[in-house]
Amino acid sequence: MAIGCKQDKIPCTPNTEAINYPASDSLKQVLNWPEDLNITGFAGPDLTPSPACMAVSATGEVFVGVDMMGSLGKEMGKGSIQRLVDCNHDGIMDSHTKFAEVNNPRGILAIGNQVYVLHTTFSEETGKAHNMDLVVFEDMDNDGVADGPAKVLIQNLSNSKYLQERGTDHATNGIQMGIDGWIYIAVGDFGFHNATDREGTKLTMLGGGVLRVRPNGTEMEVYTHGLRNIYDVAIDPYMNIFTRGNTNDGGGWNIRFAHQIQSGEYGYPVLFKHFTEEILPALVDVGGGSGTGALYMNDSRWPEKYNNVPLMADWGRSYLYFHRLTKNKASFTQDEEEFIQLPQITDVDVDAAGAMYLSAWDGAGYSGSPDKGYVVRVTPENFNYEPFPNVEDIYWTSSVVELLKSGNAKSRLSAQYELIRRGKGADKVLDLAQDASLPLEVRAAGIFTYAQLTGEEGIDPLIALTQDTAVQEFALRALADRLGAVDQVPTEPFIKALESDSDRVRAAAIVGLGRLGKKDVANALLDIPVPSSFKAPAMGTEGPHAKPNADIVIPHLAVKALVRLNAVEACLEALNSGNKDMALWAMRYMHSPKVVDGLVNAYKNTKDSGFKDKIVNTLARIYYQEAPYDTSWWWSTRPDTHGPYYKTVEWEHTPVIRSFFMEEWEKAAADDKDRFAELNSKYRLQIDEFGTFEVAAPKEDTPVMDLEKIKNKKGQIGEASIEDVMIALKNIKGDPKKGKELFKSQACFTCHSVSTSEVMKGPFMGQVGSIMNREQIAESILKPNASISQGFSTVQIQTKGGDNYVGFVTQESASDLTIRNIAGIATQLKKSDIAERKELETSMMPSGLVNALSYEEMASLVAYLEQQK
């Protein structure tokens, strides 16, 4: 193709000295890297210490988010964005600049001459964290330094209270742009309060999920909700989004890999255990770990076995994984595979020429380090690097359109961004979208680009494209994508799509109908059957929250659409039809007086006992509603997972439901009153007359141990330096069986559990082997203050009555908490009785608990813990 470019080029002064950090040859042997990949050092800790995030521009510039504050640090002024350039593309970094100074950079997106950054903001007056912002820097003169201060796109993207108390490890993190032109934001379980975009739109999210916004900081909206501590998103060419995030903090840092479907509810923490019928489950729980950066790999120049897969970094496991996907109706099944091992990997990205870059934390600790961390470059064997042009310099718009045909996602996205900047090329882009001979990923890019270029003027051609079954899904998504332009979009193409043989098309149609906002489509949504898998877990049991359930996707989305439409009247009318189950499901989220009155009336006019039970459960579900979130409550190490709400408040018809329940309870026979006790417990109605259904808790059988006596005994460990212990552990394997006995005799079980069936105490050890290596386990035992487990700082509480408590907070709800002291004794406190609560800088675990052990015994203890995965 003919490309006209500007003649002036930036001078290139190649560097011939390759970086030897890390020592690539030795690392390759130790880490067992794939033989068909070339992995070389690109930048070391002198330039990129503590790299928390990273992005690579289409033309190959690498932007690294240096974060020497880490996840738990509190000092400001220790972060920056470093720009690294390999001007002749030989794999050796030639120049570098400090692009900008920011605190706690957690997400970067580099596209065109703009660099988007998500980071923590601090108060200059107090020196404390204020909140998190999404900002954009520009570098118009391409000198590697941002042109002036950043433009703020979204303010208050986190929770000030927990940022100040804990740091950013559960805050808002990675950002990625999809081919639909939206910036997708990974929100951790701190959630956010009053996030404000440039239009003044304010949103609050209780807990984690995916948020999205236009590149100019407008149209902010929630995409999915109910995730735990996600760090990034991977987006494929067809707008499938994938995340890899922790599950229940403190009860095991389980990693869940999930397919994010627009409007979906994933349930963490209040639904994912006991109300799993209401959620979209994750695709798999792979055990302990700590998900970090993510990227969907789409580059035809890479070997097929590494291409078209979501790449997911895991800091805890020190691996870059890919999840091999298989289509399953509107979703997928997956198989996880190890790809590249890298110590505490934090992020991954590629440029438009196909070179991949990985960043590694590699021992920088929870609070960052100026001496640890690096970036490596990865290319396939015999890779021929062909530089990607700066699309702004391409004169002919038609040539930029041609780049949408590229065989890689980065090139297509870069071309799209430039076309939208120019506001030109719509007709030629439409030609791509209509060309059935082109690959589907190119046609999808054409549709989303055309929709952004034309707005309302492009509605009719997009409607025509819904007749093409190959691209129907993308045309439907594009038509309903921008809420400011949906008034002119008819519902007919969406209603027709509900009859499609493709669940993916049906899913797009359902989400679209909810977004179009026209209530007259409610009956079409109510016609969707509720599957047999819509079953509540038995009382006191945990439902399947990490197992694919493709049958639930379509009805789940339909319920979300009905709720968005506030289709109260249609749902009430459906109670007299074969669609009553779908209507009851939707009414679980409708706190409307009409709903309550209608349900009570339906109960009184039916003799069907099964239908009556469903009505009673629906009324119990809306007995309370979630309290307005004001940041004074929410996050904790072990959040309240009972559900269905975290902090309940009554609403105007709670008394009406209570009166109805009391009337029915009084009429019930003695042996039928148990169902009211179960109802009272499941939904936490707090109706004293009903009583409660108690589920047996794990037995407290931990004896009180004299830790002072244990730590004052002397043996080899007590007499040796930590360096000598570490050397010895390299040479002594240890006996896990003996280590299990030592775990008891050294009082480890006083503060730690190794099974989820046990009472949860301090940091859970049942998966420590999957998130810490042998040396890290040993160091945490020998120097507990140096590596306090995230979420398990020692807490000091003083009550209003003058009582003092020091220990781990092992359970917490909006109104109560449980604190467990060093002897393993638990005390439950009302939060309203607490006068002061603060985290201490030191671990509750005293040093010296293994002083009496020999080297062999210490190795055995470590070997036992290493097996806990």
Protein Blocks (a to p, Z undefined) as FASTA:
>chain_A
ZZdddfbdcdddddfbdcfbdcfklmmmmnopafkbccddfbdfklmgoifbdcddfkop
acddddfkbjmbcbehiaccdddddfkonopafbdcdfbacehiabdcdehjbdcddddd
ddfklopafbdcddddddfkonopaehjaddfbghibcfklmmmnojmlmccdddddfko
pacddddfklpghiacfkopacddehjddddddfkopaiacfbghiabdfbdcddfkopa
cddddfbehiapadcdddddehiaehiaklmmmmmmmpccdfbdebjcddddddddddfk
bcfklgoiacdddfklopacddddddehjbccdddddfbdcehifbdcddfkopacdddf
khnajnopakgccddddddehiacdddddfklpmblmlmmmmmmpcbfklmmmmmmmmmm
nopaklmmmmmmmmmkbcfklmmmmmmmmmmmnmmmlmmmmmmmmmpmklmmmmmmmmmm
pmklmmmpcfklmmmmmmpmbfklmmmmmmmmmmnopaklmmmmmmpccdfklccddehi
acdfbbccfklmmmmmmmmmmmmnopmklmmmmmmmcklmmmmmmmmmmccfklmmmmmm
mmmmccbfklmmmmmmmmmmmmpccdddehlaocafbdcfkbjafbdcddfklmmmmmmm
mmmmmmpcfklmmmmmmmmmmnonopaknopadddddddfbdcddfklmmmpccfklmpc
fklmmmmmmmmnbjaklmmmmmmmnommmmpcfbfkbccfbddfklmmmmccfklmmmmm
mmmmlmccehiaccddddfkopacddddfbdcfkbccdddfkopacdddfklpmbdcddf
bdfbdghilmmpcfklmmmmmmmmmmmZZ
